[in-house]
Amino acid sequence: MPMAAEDIVSMIETALPGATVEMRDLAGDNDHWAAKVTAPQFAGLSRVQQHKLVYEALGGRMGGELHALQLTTQAPT
């Protein structure tokens, strides 16, 4: 069963307090998502480190319930 956008947003916002998450369904199937995550925790981190924080927030669901996630991350400006 694919993950709903609301569930993905909730998991990220819980793990990264103060984060904002914008979700877009890439294929219209609720299984291929694009997420733009802006979080204060990303300040001073490399893009790889930022993405790792998001994947950790999703608790191992990548490749299972969450098939595909195109990720864009940034610290607030």
MDAnalysis code that builds the backbone (N, CA, C; Angstrom):
import MDAnalysis as mda
import numpy as np

u = mda.Universe.empty(231, n_residues=77, atom_resindex=np.repeat(np.arange(77), 3), trajectory=True)
u.add_TopologyAttr("name", ["N", "CA", "C"] * 77)
u.add_TopologyAttr("resid", np.arange(1, 78))
u.add_TopologyAttr("resname", ["MET", "PRO", "MET", "ALA", "ALA", "GLU", "ASP", "ILE", "VAL", "SER", "MET", "ILE", "GLU", "THR", "ALA", "LEU", "PRO", "GLY", "ALA", "THR", "VAL", "GLU", "MET", "ARG", "ASP", "LEU", "ALA", "GLY", "ASP", "ASN", "ASP", "HIS", "TRP", "ALA", "ALA", "LYS", "VAL", "THR", "ALA", "PRO", "GLN", "PHE", "ALA", "GLY", "LEU", "SER", "ARG", "VAL", "GLN", "GLN", "HIS", "LYS", "LEU", "VAL", "TYR", "GLU", "ALA", "LEU", "GLY", "GLY", "ARG", "MET", "GLY", "GLY", "GLU", "LEU", "HIS", "ALA", "LEU", "GLN", "LEU", "THR", "THR", "GLN", "ALA", "PRO", "THR"])
u.atoms.positions = np.array([
    [0.848, -1.193, 0.000],
    [0.000, 0.000, 0.000],
    [0.888, 1.250, 0.000],
    [0.703, 2.148, -0.952],
    [1.513, 3.374, -1.017],
    [1.255, 4.276, 0.183],
    [2.245, 5.095, 0.488],
    [2.104, 6.060, 1.580],
    [1.409, 7.318, 1.075],
    [0.501, 7.846, 1.880],
    [-0.185, 9.090, 1.556],
    [0.756, 10.268, 1.820],
    [0.565, 11.331, 1.052],
    [1.385, 12.536, 1.219],
    [1.317, 13.046, 2.655],
    [0.131, 13.003, 3.261],
    [-0.037, 13.508, 4.622],
    [0.833, 12.728, 5.606],
    [0.968, 11.422, 5.386],
    [1.793, 10.598, 6.270],
    [3.268, 10.947, 6.130],
    [3.701, 11.167, 4.901],
    [5.095, 11.529, 4.641],
    [5.409, 12.867, 5.303],
    [4.527, 13.848, 5.086],
    [4.714, 15.182, 5.677],
    [4.763, 15.078, 7.195],
    [3.847, 14.334, 7.775],
    [3.783, 14.199, 9.231],
    [5.063, 13.601, 9.796],
    [5.596, 12.563, 9.158],
    [6.820, 11.926, 9.637],
    [8.004, 12.889, 9.582],
    [8.100, 13.646, 8.491],
    [9.213, 14.593, 8.351],
    [9.082, 15.731, 9.359],
    [7.885, 16.286, 9.498],
    [7.685, 17.405, 10.421],
    [7.886, 16.982, 11.877],
    [7.558, 15.738, 12.197],
    [7.765, 15.236, 13.558],
    [9.254, 15.095, 13.849],
    [10.003, 14.567, 12.898],
    [11.440, 14.349, 13.091],
    [12.249, 15.639, 13.001],
    [11.747, 16.600, 12.223],
    [12.461, 17.863, 12.014],
    [11.542, 19.027, 12.393],
    [11.399, 19.306, 13.681],
    [10.510, 20.389, 14.116],
    [10.849, 21.708, 13.421],
    [9.822, 22.406, 12.965],
    [10.013, 23.678, 12.271],
    [10.155, 23.525, 10.768],
    [10.196, 22.278, 10.288],
    [10.328, 22.037, 8.850],
    [9.028, 22.351, 8.129],
    [9.165, 22.784, 6.882],
    [8.011, 22.884, 5.992],
    [8.241, 21.907, 4.854],
    [7.169, 21.226, 4.451],
    [7.260, 20.186, 3.431],
    [6.204, 20.448, 2.369],
    [6.657, 20.521, 1.124],
    [5.739, 20.657, -0.015],
    [5.809, 19.362, -0.811],
    [4.660, 18.718, -1.000],
    [4.600, 17.430, -1.702],
    [3.934, 17.593, -3.070],
    [4.432, 16.804, -4.036],
    [3.833, 16.778, -5.373],
    [3.817, 15.330, -5.850],
    [2.660, 14.886, -6.328],
    [2.512, 13.525, -6.864],
    [2.999, 13.540, -8.309],
    [4.101, 12.862, -8.571],
    [4.743, 12.927, -9.885],
    [4.022, 12.122, -10.962],
    [3.369, 11.030, -10.569],
    [2.784, 10.135, -11.578],
    [1.279, 9.956, -11.412],
    [0.672, 10.632, -10.444],
    [-0.757, 10.494, -10.221],
    [-1.148, 9.160, -9.608],
    [-0.166, 8.462, -9.012],
    [-0.436, 7.123, -8.467],
    [-0.221, 7.030, -6.954],
    [0.017, 8.165, -6.298],
    [0.307, 8.186, -4.859],
    [1.473, 7.271, -4.483],
    [2.392, 7.077, -5.399],
    [3.521, 6.174, -5.157],
    [4.852, 6.797, -5.580],
    [4.807, 7.854, -6.384],
    [6.013, 8.544, -6.863],
    [5.875, 10.017, -6.487],
    [6.637, 10.420, -5.488],
    [6.491, 11.757, -4.918],
    [7.715, 12.628, -5.154],
    [7.474, 13.937, -5.184],
    [8.537, 14.935, -5.092],
    [8.261, 15.710, -3.805],
    [9.288, 15.901, -3.009],
    [9.142, 16.643, -1.762],
    [10.202, 17.734, -1.705],
    [9.752, 18.919, -1.334],
    [10.678, 20.020, -1.061],
    [10.608, 20.264, 0.442],
    [11.745, 20.048, 1.111],
    [11.799, 20.168, 2.561],
    [12.718, 21.329, 2.929],
    [12.174, 22.269, 3.686],
    [12.950, 23.387, 4.218],
    [12.965, 23.221, 5.730],
    [14.162, 23.108, 6.305],
    [14.250, 22.857, 7.741],
    [15.458, 23.570, 8.336],
    [15.271, 24.159, 9.521],
    [16.394, 24.834, 10.179],
    [17.538, 23.871, 10.496],
    [17.239, 22.588, 10.683],
    [18.267, 21.589, 10.990],
    [19.260, 21.413, 9.845],
    [18.921, 21.878, 8.634],
    [19.786, 21.710, 7.467],
    [20.899, 22.750, 7.393],
    [20.825, 23.790, 8.212],
    [21.825, 24.865, 8.166],
    [23.228, 24.290, 8.376],
    [24.125, 24.598, 7.454],
    [25.512, 24.174, 7.565],
    [25.786, 22.740, 7.137],
    [24.751, 22.011, 6.726],
    [24.928, 20.620, 6.299],
    [25.046, 20.522, 4.783],
    [25.752, 19.502, 4.322],
    [25.812, 19.236, 2.878],
    [24.456, 18.698, 2.417],
    [24.231, 18.712, 1.120],
    [22.991, 18.186, 0.546],
    [22.813, 16.706, 0.939],
    [23.897, 15.944, 0.898],
    [23.835, 14.526, 1.268],
    [23.407, 14.371, 2.730],
    [23.967, 15.182, 3.616],
    [23.600, 15.120, 5.031],
    [22.138, 15.520, 5.246],
    [21.674, 16.521, 4.482],
    [20.278, 16.944, 4.570],
    [19.354, 15.804, 4.161],
    [19.670, 15.162, 3.037],
    [18.841, 14.067, 2.532],
    [18.832, 12.908, 3.529],
    [19.972, 12.653, 4.160],
    [20.059, 11.571, 5.140],
    [19.098, 11.824, 6.298],
    [19.002, 13.064, 6.755],
    [18.072, 13.398, 7.838],
    [16.630, 13.099, 7.435],
    [16.286, 13.406, 6.183],
    [14.925, 13.143, 5.713],
    [14.676, 11.639, 5.630],
    [15.631, 10.890, 5.072],
    [15.464, 9.435, 4.971],
    [15.349, 8.804, 6.360],
    [16.115, 9.302, 7.323],
    [16.003, 8.806, 8.696],
    [14.621, 9.101, 9.264],
    [14.063, 10.260, 8.931],
    [12.726, 10.623, 9.392],
    [11.669, 9.666, 8.866],
    [11.924, 9.094, 7.688],
    [10.960, 8.181, 7.062],
    [11.111, 6.756, 7.586],
    [12.048, 6.536, 8.476],
    [12.150, 5.286, 9.200],
    [12.238, 4.024, 8.361],
    [13.027, 4.039, 7.309],
    [13.233, 2.828, 6.526],
    [12.110, 2.483, 5.558],
    [11.208, 3.410, 5.316],
    [10.091, 3.116, 4.407],
    [10.446, 3.293, 2.934],
    [11.592, 3.943, 2.656],
    [12.019, 4.107, 1.253],
    [12.230, 2.736, 0.621],
    [11.691, 2.564, -0.577],
    [11.849, 1.299, -1.283],
    [10.786, 0.278, -0.912],
    [10.017, 0.571, 0.134],
    [8.929, -0.312, 0.542],
    [7.609, 0.390, 0.311],
    [7.023, 0.878, 1.421],
    [5.762, 1.622, 1.315],
    [5.928, 2.872, 0.453],
    [7.100, 3.456, 0.531],
    [7.398, 4.671, -0.230],
    [8.331, 4.282, -1.363],
    [7.756, 4.165, -2.550],
    [8.493, 3.623, -3.690],
    [9.536, 4.598, -4.225],
    [9.128, 5.842, -4.454],
    [10.043, 6.806, -5.073],
    [9.809, 8.190, -4.476],
    [10.908, 8.851, -4.128],
    [10.833, 10.206, -3.574],
    [11.937, 11.046, -4.187],
    [11.521, 12.033, -4.972],
    [12.461, 13.023, -5.514],
    [12.585, 14.118, -4.465],
    [13.765, 14.303, -3.922],
    [13.940, 15.157, -2.752],
    [14.723, 16.417, -3.082],
    [14.184, 17.550, -2.635],
    [14.884, 18.827, -2.685],
    [14.907, 19.345, -1.254],
    [16.095, 19.704, -0.775],
    [16.206, 20.190, 0.605],
    [16.924, 21.527, 0.643],
    [16.594, 22.310, 1.670],
    [17.273, 23.595, 1.869],
    [17.042, 24.069, 3.293],
    [17.970, 24.892, 3.760],
    [17.785, 25.574, 5.037],
    [16.980, 26.840, 4.768],
    [16.233, 27.311, 5.753],
    [15.499, 28.568, 5.554],
    [16.457, 29.708, 5.252],
    [16.001, 30.663, 4.449],
    [16.849, 31.810, 4.117],
    [16.484, 33.000, 4.972],
])
